[in-house]
Amino acid sequence: MKADQTLDCVGLYCPMPIYKTAQKIKELKPGEVLEVIADDKGIRKDMPAWCNTTGNEYLAIEEKNGEFHVFVRKK
């Protein structure tokens, strides 16, 4: 999946990946896609819940070499 911007959260643990995502998504235009890369397994549950709460669209998650690549479209 192609993203407009990428946010590296490797090495950060809950709640920092979500906190940084909330900050970074403000920089995007509506409809743009943010890729969040994290190695905290909690992001698998946390990101869909955050998207549900904020109205942003949870698109996909891909696991590669122990890292999670999560794609979110700004509302």
Stockholm file with secondary structure:
# STOCKHOLM 1.0

chainA/1-75         MKADQTLDCVGLYCPMPIYKTAQKIKELKPGEVLEVIADDKGIRKDMPAWCNTTGNEYLAIEEKNGEFHVFVRKK
#=GR chainA/1-75 SS CCCSEEEECTTCCTTHHHHHHHHHHTTSCTTCEEEEEECCTTHHHHHHHHHHHHCCEEEEEEEETTEEEEEEECC
#=GC SS_cons        CCCSEEEECTTCCTTHHHHHHHHHHTTSCTTCEEEEEECCTTHHHHHHHHHHHHCCEEEEEEEETTEEEEEEECC
//
